[in-house]
Amino acid sequence: MKLTIHKIDGKSSGKKAELSDSIFAIEPNETVLYEDVRRILANRRQGTASTKERGEVRGGGKKAYKQKGTGMARRGSIRSPLLKGGGTVFGPKPRNYTVRLTKKAKRLARKSALSLKASEEAIYITQDFSFDEPKTKQIVDILEAFKLSGKKVLFLTPETDNTVYLSARNIPGVSVLEGNKPTSYEILDADVLVIQEGALAILQQTFEPTVEEEAA
């Protein structure tokens, strides 16, 4: 698959980038995609929510009122879940929400997400760029040049670029990551991927099989 490499003004540079079919043109595996997104969102949870049950609420040791003569039914602790200030029935307790997935499955999920974006024509390749100083207007100009204003856009850079990151962070829906960092969730969550030429090479290198995988 080949895509035109654009300048930051939105015009074609006259060159094309080669996108690996094994990454950007596979049949998306929706089951693995779902499991990986579930894993990412579950692993973000702190799992610190906690409520007190009847036996943990302070008070309730003293008899609420005398046994007879009140005209009311006899009852036990004032910390009953039926009363205000009482314990919680089956409330949340601290727990670990971690979900695990194999490396192979996570790689397949990322490939599936990239292939989905490619099939939707939601990937733009640009020449490598950086700024002398952080300015939000510089990113706004790029978004307008590509007619992406108001959309959720994920910029991928070859390496950590603070000037690009700081220029984009105040724009709602726009985020910046290194080429080898985006997860399947971040790829799917964006409407459009804007990938710098250098970041594309790094992204494709991350999917090259390791020595262990080749041996297997």
C-alpha positions in Angstrom: 0.0 0.0 0.0 1.3 3.5 -0.9 0.2 6.8 0.5 1.2 10.3 -0.6 3.6 12.1 1.7 2.2 15.6 2.4 3.9 18.8 3.4 2.5 20.5 6.6 0.6 22.9 4.4 -1.5 20.0 3.1 0.0 19.9 -0.3 1.7 16.8 -1.8 5.5 16.5 -1.6 5.6 14.5 -4.8 6.7 11.4 -2.9 4.9 8.3 -1.7 5.4 6.2 1.5 5.3 2.4 1.4 3.0 1.0 4.0 3.5 -2.7 4.9 0.6 -4.8 3.9 1.3 -7.1 6.9 0.5 -4.2 9.2 -1.9 -1.9 7.3 -3.8 -4.3 5.1 -4.7 -7.3 7.2 -8.2 -8.6 8.0 -8.9 -7.0 11.4 -9.5 -9.4 14.2 -12.4 -7.9 16.0 -12.3 -10.4 18.9 -8.7 -9.6 19.7 -9.3 -5.9 19.3 -12.1 -6.0 21.8 -10.0 -8.0 24.3 -7.1 -5.6 24.0 -9.2 -2.5 24.4 -10.9 -4.1 27.4 -7.5 -4.9 28.9 -6.3 -1.3 28.4 -9.3 0.3 30.0 -9.5 -2.3 32.8 -5.8 -1.7 33.7 -6.4 2.0 34.0 -8.7 1.4 37.0 -7.3 2.0 40.4 -9.5 -0.5 42.1 -9.5 1.5 45.4 -13.3 2.0 45.7 -14.3 0.8 49.2 -17.5 0.8 51.3 -18.1 -0.4 54.8 -20.4 -3.3 55.6 -22.6 -3.5 58.6 -19.9 -4.9 60.8 -17.4 -2.1 59.9 -19.6 0.9 60.5 -18.8 2.7 63.7 -21.5 2.7 66.4 -24.5 0.5 67.0 -23.3 -1.1 70.2 -25.8 0.5 72.5 -29.4 -0.7 72.5 -31.4 1.7 70.3 -34.4 1.9 72.6 -36.1 -0.1 75.3 -37.5 -3.5 74.6 -41.1 -2.8 75.4 -43.5 0.1 75.7 -42.5 2.2 72.6 -45.2 0.9 70.2 -42.5 0.0 67.8 -41.1 -3.3 66.7 -37.9 -4.6 68.4 -34.9 -4.1 66.3 -31.2 -4.7 66.4 -28.3 -2.4 65.5 -28.9 1.1 64.3 -26.1 0.3 61.7 -28.5 -2.0 59.8 -28.2 -1.5 56.0 -31.9 -0.5 56.1 -31.2 2.7 58.1 -29.5 5.9 57.3 -25.9 5.8 58.3 -25.9 2.0 58.2 -23.6 -0.3 56.4 -23.7 -1.0 52.6 -24.9 -4.3 51.3 -22.5 -5.9 48.7 -20.7 -2.6 48.2 -17.4 -2.4 46.3 -14.1 -3.4 48.0 -10.6 -2.8 46.9 -9.7 -5.2 44.1 -7.3 -5.7 41.2 -8.9 -5.2 37.8 -5.7 -6.2 35.8 -6.4 -8.1 32.6 -3.6 -9.9 30.8 -3.1 -10.6 27.1 -0.3 -12.3 25.3 2.3 -10.2 23.3 1.2 -11.9 20.1 -2.4 -10.9 20.7 -1.5 -7.3 21.6 0.5 -7.0 18.4 -2.4 -8.4 16.3 -4.7 -5.9 18.0 -2.5 -3.0 17.0 -2.2 -4.3 13.5 -6.0 -4.7 13.3 -6.5 -1.1 14.5 -4.0 0.3 12.0 -5.6 -1.7 9.2 -9.0 -0.4 10.1 -7.8 3.2 9.9 -6.1 2.5 6.6 -9.3 0.9 5.2 -11.2 4.0 6.3 -8.6 6.3 4.6 -8.1 7.9 8.0 -4.2 8.0 7.8 -2.2 10.9 6.5 1.6 10.8 6.1 3.5 14.0 6.4 7.1 15.1 6.1 9.0 15.2 9.4 8.4 18.5 11.1 9.2 20.3 14.4 8.9 23.8 15.7 11.4 26.4 17.1 9.0 27.1 20.0 5.7 25.8 21.2 2.7 27.6 19.6 -0.8 26.2 19.4 -1.5 28.1 16.2 1.1 26.0 14.4 -0.8 22.8 15.0 -4.1 24.6 14.3 -2.7 25.6 10.9 -1.8 22.0 10.1 -5.3 20.8 11.1 -6.9 23.4 8.9 -4.6 22.6 6.0 -5.7 18.9 6.2 -9.3 19.9 7.0 -9.2 18.1 10.3 -10.5 20.9 12.6 -12.9 19.6 15.2 -11.8 16.0 14.8 -9.9 13.7 17.2 -6.4 13.6 15.7 -3.4 11.5 16.9 0.0 12.8 15.7 2.8 10.3 15.6 6.4 11.7 15.8 9.7 9.8 15.3 10.8 10.6 18.8 9.8 12.7 21.8 9.2 16.2 20.6 8.2 18.6 23.4 7.6 21.6 21.1 5.0 19.6 19.0 3.5 18.1 22.2 3.2 21.5 24.0 1.7 23.1 20.8 -1.0 20.4 20.6 -1.9 19.8 24.3 -4.4 22.7 24.6 -6.4 21.6 21.5 -9.4 19.3 22.5 -9.2 15.9 20.9 -5.6 16.3 19.6 -2.8 14.2 21.1 0.9 13.5 20.3 2.8 10.2 20.8 6.0 8.7 19.6 5.7 6.4 16.6 6.2 3.2 18.7 3.9 4.1 21.6 0.2 4.1 20.4 -2.0 1.3 21.7 -4.9 -0.2 19.9 -7.3 1.9 22.0 -5.5 5.2 21.2 -5.5 4.3 17.5 -9.2 3.4 17.5 -10.1 6.4 19.6 -8.7 8.9 17.1 -10.7 9.9 14.0 -7.5 10.4 12.0 -3.8 9.5 12.3 -1.3 12.0 11.1 2.0 10.1 10.9 5.4 11.8 10.3 7.5 10.0 7.7 10.2 9.1 10.3 7.5 7.9 12.7 6.1 5.5 10.1 9.5 3.8 9.7 9.8 3.4 13.5 6.2 2.2 13.8 6.8 -0.5 11.1 10.0 -1.5 12.8 8.2 -2.3 16.0 6.3 -5.1 14.2 9.4 -6.8 12.8 9.6 -10.3 14.2 12.1 -10.8 17.0 14.7 -13.6 17.0 12.6 -15.7 19.3 9.5 -15.3 17.1 11.5 -16.3 14.0 12.8 -19.3 15.8 9.3 -20.3 16.8 
